[in-house]
Amino acid sequence: MQKSLVVLCLFLFSQFFQGQVPNEIQDLKVGLVLSGGGAKGLAHIGVLKVIEEAGVRIDYIGGTSMGAIIGALYASGYSAAALDSIFSTTDFNNLIQDNLPRSAKTFYEKEDSERYALTLPFNGFKVSIPQAISGGQSVYNEFVRLLYHVKDTKDFSKLKIPFFCMATDVETGEEVLLDKGYLPEAILASGTFPSLFKPVEIDGRVLVDGGVVNNYPIQEVRNMGADIIIGVDVQHGLSDREALQTATEILLQINNYRTVRDMDIKSKETDIYITPDIKNFSVIDFGFGNTIIKNGEEAARSKLLELQRIGGRALNKPDTFRPAQISDSILVNEIMIEGNNNYSSAYIKGKLRFNTDEKITFAKLERGINNLSATGNFNAIKYELLSNGNGVGLFLKLKENMDKMSIRLGVHYDDLYKSSGLINLTKKNFLRDDDVASFDFIIGDNLRYYLEYYVDRGFYWSFGVNSRFNDFSREIDFSLIESNFEVENNANIRKINLGVTDFTNQIYLQTVLEEEFSFIMGLEHKWLQYSTRTLGSAGGTNDGPPPAASKTYFEKSNFFSTYGKLTFDTYDDIYFPKKGLYFDGDFHYYILSSDFNDNFKDFSIGSAKMGWAFSAAKNLYLKLEAEGGFKWGISPVTSLDFVMGGYGTNLINNFVPFYGYDFLSLVGNSYVKATARLDYEFVPKNHLVLAANVANIDDDLFRTADWFKAPKYTGYAIGYGFQSFLGPMQVLYSYSPENKDNNFYFSIGYWF
């Protein structure tokens, strides 16, 4: 009896409640307001799940920042489940940091970026400070891909659900309502958090995050025609001093002064006000995305009855979602470029690395945009994909970087060159469009320089000139000198201090084949000097000091050659590669010489190196490399023979690193070598390295087939490496069972 009475009361109450709702509610329009909040805005997805479950059809959407991003995707046709899938598989840290892969850089840019620890751009001889941590390029690329299906919708009211988003004019402080234009660009502007992302320029206005002035655009949604407002607020109130530990949190606090006050009024104007529990998350806590989405769902369920009441509108039943399809490929049949004042169309199209009327994947398009971004020549690269006949037109809107000059610095120590400090001056558009001039001046134990001038012509043949001076000395076995140069035998000398001076000048043409191959052909002049003071000071006696040392020269010649070089490089890092393939082939034909030793005949030297890096297990990476070289011809010149030993990545001429032996230990006009290196990254940027190499080196190995015999030389190494802001820091202990020799190799900073 008691149970029946309760049921009857509930029935009468529900009838009374429904009786208070006028029939006109059936025709009312529902607006959705989504606030900004960074990672906390992922809660919007959970709310949308419950809104769909309740049968509510949204008629209008207005959003700011993350609310704009999720709102735009929902308005374009993605369901809540589709958004959950998209955001759950997105690497937000990689997107936000705008980390461009090494593969995005040209071969010139790879070498250029792997020498310097610090870059100071200049404009009018004033140091330029970056506008933000990230340019937002990767984020924009993702927006273009996800919203490709509405690429031609310029009026956002024509989307499946009419939509707008809010931005802020950084010059005037005015709020800007964006309801027309290119949708990916609009939501990027709305979510451009100051200092984290660069401002976005639209129609001559410089825009940043709309949350600065209007983080909850309820009135604007009402102005669209909404009668009922569902609002999702993922903002947090003002933080206390203990919570203000980062620059991002402080900027967010400043940004919140106005919006927190506004919410006292706006929350009361919201018919269904949903506030997910996100107080324990920050704006960058994307790693907790699944939890944040779940919290949004739970908050919406607390309003489920109210949502179901709206969802029951007879004239407003939800449409069956036809999920937006993400395109896998596109056909670009036209490329239009705007804003390239100092860089030619050939240069820009060459960076894109694809031709018109070629069907490409979105991944390839993004690689092309990344290639252009990696040059550092553009502050902003915005692009639109527009229907164009049977394909799409790519409209590039570029804003050139006005910082044409930079000073770059680096420091380095290794066992061959010893201590070095590098000062570089780089000037872009030095003599003409598309060019760059760079000069390295290296001071320390050994004075050096490296001068480059390069004209990048994209698809066409590029042109370069470089000049390099190297100088160092090293204690080596005297037997190596005796076997390679005509010197008198001296039983009293076991070691000799060999000085090496190299002055090389090159002029070359370069082209890129099939995106990843670089082919170079050019002319080279080399002045090479080998000398010592050891022999000049060997005449001392026990009764007095040796006479003043004079130099003895083993080589002091100019060499003139033509050369070709083919390179393929997809290593993700040159020092600690985790994946990728590598090939480098070089062929020099020496035609003329000033012939210091009176023994020159034309000859050729060829060499090749190939490698493969891959993941062997979690945080464990294996790099396998094989290489070899040979001399072709009967010339008795030995000054350019292969010399093995030591460690390094930037050794000149035909010096080849080899674990287990000291620098300049093994000599021959031909060699073969194989290396295996195991790299365990036990903590990010910290590496434990195990390596082994084997080799044969001698004269005429390939003619005699000795290269096919069991390795004569072996070496093993164990060490530690750290990826610091100065470059890689490494210490290696090596051992060779043949000579029972122990060697320690030290290296600090990028090699140059």
C-alpha positions in Angstrom: 0.0 0.0 0.0 2.8 2.4 0.9 4.7 1.6 -2.2 1.7 2.2 -4.4 1.1 5.6 -2.8 4.7 6.7 -3.6 4.3 5.7 -7.2 1.0 7.6 -7.4 2.6 10.7 -5.9 5.5 10.6 -8.4 3.1 10.3 -11.3 1.0 13.2 -10.2 4.1 15.3 -9.6 5.4 14.6 -13.1 2.1 15.5 -14.6 2.0 18.7 -12.6 5.6 19.6 -13.8 4.8 18.9 -17.4 1.7 20.9 -17.1 3.7 24.0 -16.2 5.6 23.8 -19.6 3.8 25.7 -22.4 3.4 24.0 -25.7 5.5 26.7 -27.3 8.6 25.1 -25.9 8.4 22.7 -28.8 9.5 25.4 -31.1 12.2 27.0 -29.0 15.8 27.0 -30.3 18.7 25.6 -28.2 22.1 27.4 -28.1 25.3 25.8 -26.8 28.0 28.0 -25.2 31.5 26.4 -24.7 34.0 28.3 -22.7 37.8 28.2 -23.1 40.1 26.4 -20.7 42.9 24.6 -22.6 43.1 20.9 -21.7 40.1 21.4 -19.3 38.0 22.1 -22.4 38.1 18.4 -23.3 35.3 18.1 -20.7 33.1 19.5 -23.5 33.3 16.2 -25.3 31.9 14.4 -22.3 29.0 16.9 -22.0 28.2 16.5 -25.7 27.9 12.7 -25.2 25.2 13.2 -22.7 23.5 15.9 -24.7 23.2 13.4 -27.6 22.0 10.7 -25.3 19.3 13.0 -24.0 18.0 13.6 -27.5 18.9 17.3 -27.6 19.5 18.8 -31.0 21.7 21.9 -30.8 20.7 24.8 -33.1 23.5 27.2 -32.5 27.1 26.9 -31.0 29.3 29.7 -29.8 32.7 29.0 -28.3 36.0 30.4 -27.2 39.5 28.9 -27.4 39.2 25.1 -26.7 35.4 25.6 -26.7 35.8 27.1 -30.2 37.8 24.1 -31.4 35.5 21.4 -30.1 32.4 23.5 -31.1 33.6 23.9 -34.7 34.3 20.2 -35.1 30.9 19.4 -33.7 29.2 22.0 -35.8 30.9 20.6 -38.9 29.4 17.1 -38.4 31.6 15.2 -36.0 29.6 13.3 -33.3 30.7 13.3 -29.7 32.0 9.7 -30.0 34.1 10.8 -33.1 35.5 13.7 -31.1 36.4 11.4 -28.2 38.3 9.1 -30.7 40.1 12.0 -32.3 41.3 13.7 -29.1 42.1 10.4 -27.4 44.7 9.6 -30.1 46.1 13.1 -30.5 49.6 13.8 -29.2 49.0 17.3 -27.8 52.5 17.9 -26.5 53.9 17.3 -29.9 51.3 19.5 -31.5 51.8 22.4 -29.1 55.6 22.3 -29.1 55.6 22.4 -32.9 58.5 20.0 -33.0 59.5 19.7 -36.6 61.0 16.4 -37.5 64.6 16.4 -38.7 63.3 15.1 -42.1 61.5 18.4 -42.6 64.9 20.1 -43.2 67.0 20.1 -46.3 70.4 18.6 -46.3 71.9 22.1 -46.0 69.6 23.0 -43.1 70.3 19.7 -41.3 74.0 20.4 -41.3 73.4 24.0 -40.4 71.1 23.2 -37.4 73.4 20.6 -35.9 76.3 23.0 -35.2 74.9 25.7 -33.0 73.7 25.8 -29.4 72.3 29.3 -29.4 70.8 31.5 -32.1 70.2 35.3 -31.6 68.2 36.8 -34.5 68.7 40.4 -35.4 66.6 43.0 -37.1 68.2 46.4 -37.6 71.1 45.3 -35.3 68.6 44.7 -32.5 68.1 41.3 -30.9 64.6 40.0 -31.7 62.6 38.2 -29.0 60.3 35.4 -30.2 56.6 36.3 -29.9 55.8 32.9 -28.5 57.0 29.4 -27.7 55.2 27.8 -30.6 54.2 29.0 -34.1 51.1 26.8 -34.0 51.9 25.3 -37.4 51.3 21.7 -36.4 48.0 22.6 -34.7 46.9 24.5 -37.8 47.8 21.5 -40.1 45.6 19.3 -38.0 42.7 21.7 -38.1 42.9 21.8 -42.0 42.9 18.0 -42.1 40.0 17.6 -39.7 37.8 20.3 -41.4 38.6 19.5 -45.0 35.0 18.4 -45.6 33.8 22.0 -44.9 36.7 23.7 -46.7 34.4 25.7 -49.0 32.0 26.9 -46.2 33.0 30.5 -45.7 29.8 31.4 -43.9 29.8 29.5 -40.6 26.0 29.8 -40.3 25.9 27.4 -43.2 27.6 24.6 -41.3 25.5 21.7 -40.1 25.0 23.7 -36.9 25.5 27.5 -37.2 28.7 28.5 -35.4 30.9 31.4 -34.3 33.9 31.8 -32.1 35.5 34.7 -30.2 39.0 36.2 -30.6 40.7 39.3 -29.2 42.3 42.1 -31.2 45.7 42.4 -29.6 46.2 46.0 -30.7 42.9 47.4 -29.5 41.8 44.9 -26.9 38.4 44.6 -28.6 36.6 41.3 -28.8 36.2 40.0 -32.4 33.3 37.7 -33.4 34.4 35.3 -36.2 31.5 33.8 -38.1 33.0 34.0 -41.6 36.2 33.1 -43.3 38.3 30.0 -43.3 37.2 27.9 -40.4 40.7 26.4 -39.4 42.2 29.8 -39.3 39.3 31.2 -37.2 39.5 28.6 -34.5 43.3 28.9 -34.4 42.9 32.6 -33.7 40.4 31.9 -31.0 42.7 29.5 -29.3 46.0 31.4 -29.6 46.9 31.7 -26.0 49.4 34.7 -25.6 53.0 33.7 -25.2 52.3 30.1 -26.0 51.3 30.6 -29.7 52.0 33.4 -32.1 49.2 35.8 -32.9 47.1 35.1 -36.0 46.4 37.8 -38.6 43.0 37.8 -40.2 41.7 40.6 -42.5 44.4 42.9 -41.2 43.7 42.4 -37.5 46.2 40.7 -35.2 44.2 38.2 -33.1 44.8 36.2 -29.9 42.8 34.0 -27.6 39.2 35.2 -27.3 39.2 34.3 -23.6 41.1 37.5 -22.9 37.9 39.5 -23.2 35.0 37.0 -23.7 35.5 33.5 -22.6 31.8 32.6 -22.3 29.9 34.3 -25.2 26.3 33.7 -24.0 24.9 37.0 -25.3 26.3 36.3 -28.8 24.6 32.9 -28.9 21.3 34.5 -27.8 21.7 37.0 -30.6 21.8 34.1 -33.1 18.2 33.3 -32.1 18.7 30.9 -29.2 15.8 30.7 -26.7 17.4 28.2 -24.4 21.1 28.2 -23.4 23.1 25.2 -22.4 26.4 26.4 -21.1 29.5 24.5 -20.3 32.0 26.4 -18.1 35.5 24.9 -17.7 37.1 28.0 -16.4 38.5 28.0 -13.0 38.4 30.9 -10.5 41.4 32.9 -9.4 44.2 30.9 -7.9 46.1 31.5 -4.7 49.8 32.1 -4.6 50.7 28.5 -4.0 49.2 27.5 -7.4 50.9 30.3 -9.4 54.1 28.4 -10.0 54.5 28.7 -13.8 54.5 31.5 -16.3 51.4 29.9 -17.9 49.5 29.9 -14.7 50.4 33.5 -14.0 49.3 34.6 -17.5 46.1 32.6 -17.0 45.4 34.3 -13.7 45.8 37.8 -15.3 43.6 36.7 -18.1 40.9 35.5 -15.6 40.5 38.8 -13.7 37.8 40.0 -16.0 36.2 36.7 -17.0 35.7 35.5 -13.4 33.8 38.7 -12.6 31.7 38.4 -15.7 30.7 34.8 -14.9 28.7 36.0 -11.8 26.2 37.4 -14.2 26.5 35.0 -17.2 26.0 31.9 -15.1 22.6 33.2 -13.9 21.6 33.9 -17.5 22.3 30.3 -18.5 19.3 28.0 -18.5 21.3 24.7 -18.0 24.7 25.6 -16.5 27.2 22.7 -16.5 30.4 23.0 -14.6 32.6 19.9 -14.8 35.0 19.1 -11.9 38.3 20.2 -13.4 39.8 22.1 -10.5 42.7 19.6 -10.2 43.7 20.1 -13.8 45.7 22.8 -15.5 45.3 24.2 -19.0 48.1 22.0 -20.3 47.1 18.7 -18.6 46.3 17.0 -21.9 47.8 13.8 -20.6 44.7 13.5 -18.4 42.3 13.9 -21.3 40.3 10.7 -20.7 39.7 11.6 -17.0 38.7 15.2 -18.0 36.2 13.9 -20.6 34.7 11.5 -18.1 34.3 14.4 -15.6 32.5 16.3 -18.2 30.1 13.4 -18.8 29.4 13.1 -15.1 28.7 16.8 -14.7 26.2 16.6 -17.6 24.5 13.6 -16.1 23.7 15.7 -13.1 21.5 17.8 -15.4 20.1 14.8 -17.4 16.5 15.4 -16.5 16.6 19.0 -17.6 18.4 17.9 -20.8 15.8 15.2 -21.5 13.0 17.7 -21.1 14.5 19.8 -23.8 15.3 16.7 -25.9 11.6 15.9 -25.9 10.7 18.7 -28.2 8.5 17.3 -31.0 9.7 19.6 -33.6 13.4 19.4 -32.6 14.3 15.7 -32.6 18.0 15.1 -33.1 19.1 14.2 -36.6 21.0 11.0 -37.1 24.6 11.9 -37.1 26.4 11.2 -40.4 30.0 11.4 -39.1 32.3 13.6 -41.0 34.9 11.6 -43.0 38.5 12.5 -42.7 40.0 12.5 -46.1 43.1 10.4 -46.7 44.3 12.1 -49.9 43.8 15.1 -52.1 44.6 16.2 -55.6 46.3 19.5 -55.7 45.9 21.0 -59.2 47.0 24.6 -58.5 49.3 26.3 -56.0 48.8 30.0 -55.4 51.3 32.0 -53.3 50.8 35.3 -51.5 53.4 37.2 -49.4 56.6 35.9 -50.9 58.6 39.1 -51.4 62.1 37.7 -51.0 61.6 34.0 -51.9 60.7 32.8 -55.4 57.9 30.5 -56.2 60.4 27.9 -57.3 62.0 28.0 -53.8 58.6 27.6 -52.1 57.3 24.9 -54.3 60.6 23.1 -54.0 60.2 23.0 -50.2 56.7 21.5 -50.6 58.2 18.6 -52.5 55.2 17.7 -54.5 53.9 18.6 -58.0 50.6 19.9 -59.1 48.1 17.4 -60.5 49.6 14.8 -58.2 47.4 12.9 -55.7 49.0 13.2 -52.3 48.1 12.2 -48.8 47.5 14.7 -46.1 50.6 13.5 -44.4 52.6 14.4 -47.4 51.0 17.9 -47.5 51.8 18.4 -43.9 55.4 17.3 -44.5 55.6 19.9 -47.3 54.3 22.7 -45.0 56.7 21.5 -42.3 59.6 21.7 -44.8 58.7 25.3 -45.5 58.4 26.1 -41.8 61.7 24.5 -41.0 63.6 27.1 -43.1 62.8 29.7 -40.4 62.2 32.2 -43.2 58.5 32.7 -42.5 56.8 33.9 -39.3 53.5 32.6 -40.4 52.4 29.9 -43.0 48.7 29.8 -43.3 47.0 28.0 -46.2 43.6 27.2 -47.5 42.4 24.2 -49.5 39.7 25.3 -52.0 37.7 23.3 -54.5 39.1 23.7 -57.9 37.6 21.6 -60.7 38.4 17.9 -60.1 40.8 18.7 -57.3 41.7 21.5 -54.9 43.7 24.6 -55.1 46.4 25.2 -52.4 46.4 28.9 -51.5 49.5 29.7 -49.4 49.4 32.9 -47.3 53.0 33.6 -46.1 54.4 36.2 -43.8 58.2 36.5 -44.2 60.4 36.6 -41.2 62.0 40.1 -41.1 65.0 38.9 -39.1 67.5 38.4 -41.9 70.6 38.3 -39.7 71.6 36.1 -36.8 74.5 35.5 -34.5 74.9 31.9 -33.5 77.1 30.4 -30.8 78.5 27.0 -29.9 81.1 25.3 -27.7 82.8 22.0 -28.2 85.5 19.7 -26.8 86.8 16.5 -28.2 90.1 14.6 -28.1 91.2 15.7 -31.5 90.4 19.4 -31.8 90.4 20.0 -28.1 88.5 23.1 -26.8 86.6 25.1 -29.3 84.3 28.1 -29.3 82.2 29.0 -32.3 80.9 32.4 -33.4 78.7 32.4 -36.5 77.2 35.2 -38.5 74.4 34.3 -40.9 72.7 36.6 -43.4 69.7 35.6 -45.5 69.0 37.4 -48.8 72.7 38.4 -48.8 73.1 39.0 -52.5 69.7 37.9 -54.0 66.5 36.1 -53.2 66.6 32.6 -51.9 70.2 32.8 -50.7 72.0 32.6 -47.4 75.6 33.4 -46.4 77.1 31.9 -43.2 80.6 32.3 -41.6 81.8 30.2 -38.7 84.9 31.5 -36.8 86.2 28.9 -34.4 88.7 29.8 -31.7 90.4 27.6 -29.1 93.3 25.2 -29.2 93.0 25.1 -33.0 92.0 28.0 -35.2 89.4 27.1 -37.9 86.8 28.7 -40.1 83.9 27.6 -42.3 82.4 29.9 -44.9 79.2 29.0 -46.9 77.1 30.7 -49.5 74.0 28.8 -50.8 71.3 29.7 -53.3 68.3 27.3 -52.8 66.3 27.0 -56.0 63.9 24.3 -54.8 62.9 22.0 -57.7 65.7 23.4 -59.8 69.4 23.1 -59.4 70.6 24.9 -56.3 74.1 26.5 -56.2 76.7 26.6 -53.4 80.2 27.8 -52.6 82.1 27.0 -49.4 85.5 27.4 -48.0 87.0 25.6 -45.0 90.2 25.8 -43.0 91.1 23.1 -40.5 94.3 22.7 -38.4 95.2 20.3 -35.6 98.1 18.2 -34.4 98.3 14.7 -33.0 100.9 12.3 -31.5 101.0 9.2 -33.8 103.3 6.2 -34.4 106.3 7.1 -36.5 105.8 3.9 -38.4 102.8 5.3 -40.1 104.9 8.1 -41.5 107.6 5.7 -42.6 105.1 3.5 -44.4 103.4 6.4 -46.3 106.1 9.0 -47.0 109.8 8.9 -48.0 111.6 9.6 -44.7 114.7 8.2 -43.2 114.4 5.4 -40.7 115.2 6.6 -37.1 115.2 3.9 -34.5 115.2 6.5 -31.7 111.8 7.9 -32.7 108.6 5.9 -31.8 106.1 8.8 -31.7 105.9 11.8 -33.8 103.7 15.0 -33.5 102.0 15.3 -36.8 100.5 18.7 -37.8 97.6 18.6 -40.2 96.5 21.7 -42.1 93.6 21.6 -44.6 92.3 24.4 -46.7 89.4 23.4 -49.0 87.3 25.4 -51.4 84.3 24.0 -53.3 81.8 25.2 -55.9 78.8 22.9 -56.6 75.3 22.3 -57.9 72.8 20.4 -55.9 69.4 18.9 -56.6 66.9 16.8 -54.6 65.7 13.6 -56.1 62.5 11.8 -54.9 62.2 14.1 -51.8 64.9 12.4 -49.8 68.0 12.1 -52.1 70.5 14.9 -52.5 72.8 14.8 -55.4 75.8 17.2 -55.6 78.4 17.6 -58.3 81.1 20.2 -58.2 84.8 21.3 -58.4 87.2 21.3 -55.4 90.5 22.9 -54.6 92.4 21.5 -51.6 95.7 22.7 -50.0 96.9 19.9 -47.8 99.9 20.1 -45.5 101.4 17.4 -43.2 104.3 18.5 -41.1 106.2 17.9 -37.9 108.8 19.6 -35.7 109.7 16.3 -34.0 112.3 15.4 -36.6 113.8 18.9 -36.5 114.3 18.6 -32.7 115.6 15.1 -32.7 119.3 16.1 -32.7 119.6 17.1 -29.1 122.1 15.5 -26.8 122.2 14.7 -23.1 124.5 17.7 -22.6 122.1 20.3 -23.8 118.7 21.1 -25.2 117.9 20.3 -28.8 118.3 22.9 -31.4 115.4 25.1 -32.3 112.9 22.9 -34.0 112.3 23.5 -37.7 109.3 22.0 -39.6 109.7 18.9 -41.7 107.0 18.6 -44.4 105.7 15.3 -45.6 103.0 16.9 -47.9 102.5 20.5 -49.0 100.4 20.4 -52.2 97.4 21.9 -53.9 95.0 19.3 -55.3 92.3 20.0 -57.9 89.4 17.6 -58.4 85.9 17.1 -59.6 83.5 15.3 -57.3 80.0 13.9 -56.9 78.0 13.1 -53.8 74.7 11.2 -53.2 73.1 11.4 -49.8 69.9 9.8 -48.4 69.2 10.7 -44.7 66.1 9.9 -42.8 67.7 9.6 -39.4 65.5 11.3 -36.8 68.7 12.4 -34.9 72.2 12.4 -36.2 73.8 11.6 -32.8 71.2 9.3 -31.1 69.0 8.0 -34.0 66.0 6.0 -33.1 64.8 5.3 -36.6 65.6 6.0 -40.2 67.9 5.1 -43.0 71.2 6.7 -44.1 73.4 6.5 -47.2 76.3 8.7 -48.2 78.3 8.1 -51.3 81.3 10.3 -52.4 83.5 10.1 -55.4 86.5 12.4 -56.1 88.6 12.4 -59.3 91.9 14.2 -58.6 93.1 15.8 -61.9 95.9 18.2 -61.0 98.3 18.9 -58.2 101.2 21.2 -57.4 103.0 18.0 -56.6 105.2 18.7 -53.6 106.5 15.1 -53.5 107.0 14.9 -57.3 104.9 11.8 -57.6 101.4 12.9 -58.7 99.4 10.9 -61.2 95.6 11.4 -61.6 93.6 9.1 -59.4 90.2 8.6 -57.9 88.9 8.0 -54.4 85.4 6.6 -53.7 83.6 5.9 -50.4 80.1 4.9 -49.3 78.4 4.5 -45.9 74.9 3.1 -45.2 73.1 2.7 -42.0 69.8 1.6 -40.4 68.4 2.7 -37.0 65.3 1.0 -35.5 63.7 0.2 -32.2 64.7 -3.2 -30.8 62.5 -2.9 -27.6 61.0 -0.2 -25.4 63.6 2.6 -25.1 66.2 0.4 -26.8 67.5 1.3 -30.2 69.9 -0.4 -32.5 72.0 1.3 -35.3 73.7 -0.9 -37.9 76.2 0.7 -40.3 78.5 -0.6 -43.0 81.0 1.4 -45.0 84.0 1.2 -47.2 86.3 3.1 -49.5 88.9 2.6 -52.2 91.5 4.3 -54.3 91.4 3.9 -58.0 94.5 4.4 -60.0 98.3 3.8 -59.8 99.3 7.1 -58.3 101.7 6.8 -55.4 100.2 9.8 -53.6 99.3 8.6 -50.1 98.2 12.0 -48.5 94.5 11.3 -49.1 94.5 7.6 -48.0 92.0 6.5 -45.4 93.1 6.9 -41.8 91.1 5.1 -39.1 90.9 5.5 -35.3 89.3 7.7 -32.7 85.7 9.0 -32.4 83.7 11.8 -34.0 81.1 12.8 -36.5 82.9 15.7 -38.3 86.3 14.4 -39.3 87.9 15.9 -42.4 89.1 14.3 -45.6 89.2 10.5 -45.3 89.7 10.2 -41.6 87.3 7.4 -40.3 86.3 6.9 -36.7 87.0 3.5 -35.2 86.4 2.3 -31.6 89.3 0.7 -29.9 92.1 2.7 -31.6 93.4 6.2 -31.1 93.1 8.8 -33.7 95.2 8.3 -36.8 96.2 4.7 -36.0 95.4 2.6 -39.1 96.2 3.6 -42.7 95.4 2.2 -46.1 94.1 3.2 -49.5 91.0 1.0 -49.1 88.9 -0.2 -46.2 85.7 -1.9 -45.1 84.0 -1.4 -41.8 80.9 -2.5 -39.9 79.5 -1.0 -36.7 76.7 -2.0 -34.4 75.5 0.4 -31.7 73.0 -0.3 -29.0 71.4 2.7 -27.3 69.3 2.4 -24.2 67.5 5.7 -23.3 66.9 4.9 -19.6 65.7 8.4 -18.8 64.7 10.9 -21.5 67.8 12.4 -23.1 70.1 10.1 -21.1 71.6 7.2 -23.0 73.7 4.1 -22.2 75.6 3.1 -25.3 77.2 -0.2 -26.2 79.1 -0.4 -29.5 81.3 -2.7 -31.5 83.1 -2.3 -34.8 85.2 -4.5 -37.1 87.3 -3.5 -40.1 89.9 -4.4 -42.6 92.2 -1.6 -43.9 95.2 -1.9 -46.2 96.4 -1.0 -49.7 94.4 -2.5 -52.6 92.0 -4.5 -50.5 89.4 -4.8 -53.3 92.0 -5.7 -56.0 93.3 -8.5 -53.9 89.9 -9.5 -52.4 91.3 -9.2 -48.9 88.3 -7.1 -48.0 86.3 -10.4 -47.9 88.6 -12.0 -45.3 87.8 -12.1 -41.5 88.2 -8.7 -39.9 91.7 -7.9 -38.8 90.8 -5.1 -36.5 88.1 -5.0 -33.9 87.0 -2.6 -31.2 84.4 -2.3 -28.5 83.0 0.7 -26.5 80.7 1.4 -23.6 79.6 4.9 -22.6 77.1 7.5 -21.6 75.5 10.2 -23.6 73.3 13.2 -22.7 71.4 15.5 -25.0 72.0 18.9 -23.5 71.1 22.4 -24.8 74.8 22.7 -25.8 74.5 19.5 -27.9 75.4 15.9 -27.1 77.7 15.2 -24.2 79.4 11.8 -24.4 82.1 9.8 -22.7 83.1 6.4 -24.1 85.5 3.8 -22.9 86.9 1.6 -25.7 89.1 -1.5 -25.9 90.7 -3.5 -28.7 91.8 -7.1 -28.2 94.4 -6.8 -30.9 96.6 -4.1 -29.3 95.3 -4.5 -25.8 94.8 -0.7 -25.8 92.3 1.2 -23.7 91.0 4.6 -24.9 88.6 7.1 -23.4 86.8 9.5 -25.8 85.2 12.7 -24.5 83.0 15.0 -26.5 80.9 18.0 -25.3 78.6 19.9 -27.6 77.8 19.8 -31.3 80.6 18.8 -33.6 81.9 21.6 -35.9 
